[in-house]
Amino acid sequence: MRQGRHFLQIPGPSPVPDRILRAMDMPVIDHRSAEFGQLGRTVLEGAQKVFQTSGPVMIFPSSGTGAWEAAIVNTLSPGDKVLMVETGHFATLWRQMVARWGIDVDFLPGDWRRGADPAVIEERLARDTSHALKAVMVVHNETSTGATSRIGEIRAAMDRAGHPALLMVDTISSLGSADYRHDEWKVDVSVSCSQKGFMLPPGLGFNAISEKARAAAKTNKMPRSYWDWEEMLKPNANGFFPYTPATNLLYGLREAIAMLLDEGLDQVFARHQRLAAATRVAVNHWGLEVLCQEPKDFSPVLTAVLMPPGHDADQFRKVVLDNFNMSLGSGLSKVAGKVFRIGHLGECNELTLLAALTGVEMGLSVAGIPYRAGGVDAAMTYLEQRPQGNSPAHLKVVGS
Ligand SMILES: *Cc1c(COP(=O)(O)O)cnc(C)c1O
C-alpha cells in the first residue's frame, strides 16, 4: 500500500480526471429511452467538434484496435493495395491487421525516429499511374516513438500527385491533445479511442468518416457485421445505437468533451506543446537523447528517451516505480529496453509534469545512470518564462 497518488505517466491510458470519474458514477439507464437519445446526440455532436468535422463520428464499444478494424472492413476489399508508413510499433501493428484482411501493403520503411515523409508518399503516389493504391494509411502520433506525422502536408502531397486514394489516419493518441483537423485535412477515416486525449478509461473506439469513405463502404467487398457503418449510422441519427452501448463511458465522454471545449481546443494543444517542450529541455539537460530526431515531428503527447548504452530502460522504469510510485512507458518491440517514454497528455499541467520529471531525475540518480543534474530546474525555468493560465491577460478575461 502506497500513500499519495500513483503517477500514471504513460502515453495512454492517461489519468482520468476526478470530474470525469464523478460524471460516470451514475445508474445505467435504458438505452432505448428518450433520456439516452439525448445523451447519444450530445456525445455524437460533441465528438464532431473534437475531430473538427461536420461529418459523422461513430462510437464503438471497443479499444482503438477495434476502431482500426472498422476502418479497414468498411472501405477496402481483399486483394486491394494500400500504402502505409513504418513510423513505429503502432504503424507496424496496423499493417499486420491490414495484411490479415487479405490486403497487399506497400510498407514504406522508417527508422522510428521521425514521422512519415510527405515527399516520399508523393513520389510513390505519382508513380502509381494506374491508381492501384486504394488508401494511404498513417499514424498521426506514433505513441511508440514520440514522433508525429504532418497530416496536412501528406494531404497536400496526395493532392499534388492527383491520386484518388482514401486517406486513413490513426489519431488514437493525438486526438484531444495535438492539433487534428479531419475536415480541413480532408481525411477520409480518422480512427481514435477513449483512453488517451479524451482522458477516459479504455472502452470506446471512434471512426470519423468523409462522404468519400461512406461511398467506398457502399461498394467494398469485405464482410462485416458488428463494425458496419451503415448499421451504426441509422440509429445514431436519433442518438441511439444498434446494440447496447457503453452507457457510463458515454457519460464520461460527455464530460470529457465539455472539459476540452471549455478549455478551448487551441489552448489544449498549446498546453501540450508547452509541456512537451519543457520535457525536452529537461532531457537535453540530463544529457540524454530524445528518440525523435526531426524537430518538426516532436510529439506534444509524449517524449521517448534513449537510455545511454549499457543501461536497460526497463530496469530504470522499475527503479522509478518501486521508489517513487510512478509508471513510465516502456520501449516497444524494436526499441524494447532501449527507450522509456514520458507521457504528458490529458490531465497534465505544469506542476504534474514537474513532479513527473522530478521522479525521472531522482530515478536516474538511484539507478546509477550517468546524467547531468538540474534538468528539472531547466524545465522550471522554461515554464517560468512562458506563463500561460494565470497571466494577467487571462485573469482579466476570466474575471470579466
Ligand atoms: C494506444 C494506441 C493504439 C491501440 O489502441 P488500443 O486501445 O490499445 O487498442 C493504436 N495506435 C496508437 C497510435 C496508439 O497510441
PDBQT file of the ligand as one rigid body, heavy atoms in Angstrom, charges set to zero:
ROOT
HETATM    1  C1  LIG A 501      -2.895   3.038 -27.974  1.00  0.00    +0.000 C 
HETATM    2  C2  LIG A 501      -2.722   3.026 -29.430  1.00  0.00    +0.000 A 
HETATM    3  C3  LIG A 501      -3.313   2.057 -30.257  1.00  0.00    +0.000 A 
HETATM    4  C4  LIG A 501      -4.044   0.862 -29.712  1.00  0.00    +0.000 C 
HETATM    5  O1  LIG A 501      -5.173   1.196 -29.002  1.00  0.00    +0.000 OA
HETATM    6  P1  LIG A 501      -5.864   0.071 -28.090  1.00  0.00    +0.000 P 
HETATM    7  O2  LIG A 501      -6.971   0.818 -27.401  1.00  0.00    +0.000 OA
HETATM    8  O3  LIG A 501      -4.811  -0.452 -27.169  1.00  0.00    +0.000 OA
HETATM    9  O4  LIG A 501      -6.389  -0.980 -28.990  1.00  0.00    +0.000 OA
HETATM   10  C5  LIG A 501      -3.181   2.185 -31.619  1.00  0.00    +0.000 A 
HETATM   11  N1  LIG A 501      -2.498   3.204 -32.166  1.00  0.00    +0.000 NA
HETATM   12  C6  LIG A 501      -1.888   4.137 -31.411  1.00  0.00    +0.000 A 
HETATM   13  C7  LIG A 501      -1.140   5.239 -32.081  1.00  0.00    +0.000 C 
HETATM   14  C8  LIG A 501      -1.986   4.084 -30.029  1.00  0.00    +0.000 A 
HETATM   15  O5  LIG A 501      -1.378   5.010 -29.283  1.00  0.00    +0.000 OA
ENDROOT
TORSDOF 0
